[in-house]
């Protein structure tokens, strides 16, 4: 896979700079909100460990986005098709956002496996070349993996069964 720089009339793509600045700003704001939370240690994590860690990751991602400025985005996709149009990008953003909202709305009443299945299925159709059987298999596998990891191995208090069966 070759890395190409997106260019317009020979100029470097600068559309990623605002995204990088936005990520850094959100990361710094979240870090400021969590400033008084006790971080703790890796073996005894405090309430500030996760928010501060995520904030640091957002800041790092923002810096990387600014440094690489779309170098990882080819002008033509590997399968020979052109890069997504504005409508296609809106479809992607809409379906991924919808999948997160559906997950949030169905987690409590339907349980983790069903909510995860719905989330993966909806988000899976955001790619124009999606194969329904591949999406179905991925959704089933991720629902089983999420349930095993979060509910059973980590013991998080996440509902597994639908509300009517609890």
Beta strands, then each sheet from edge to edge (+ up, - down):
strand 1: 7-8
strand 2: 11-12
sheet 1: 1+ 2-
end
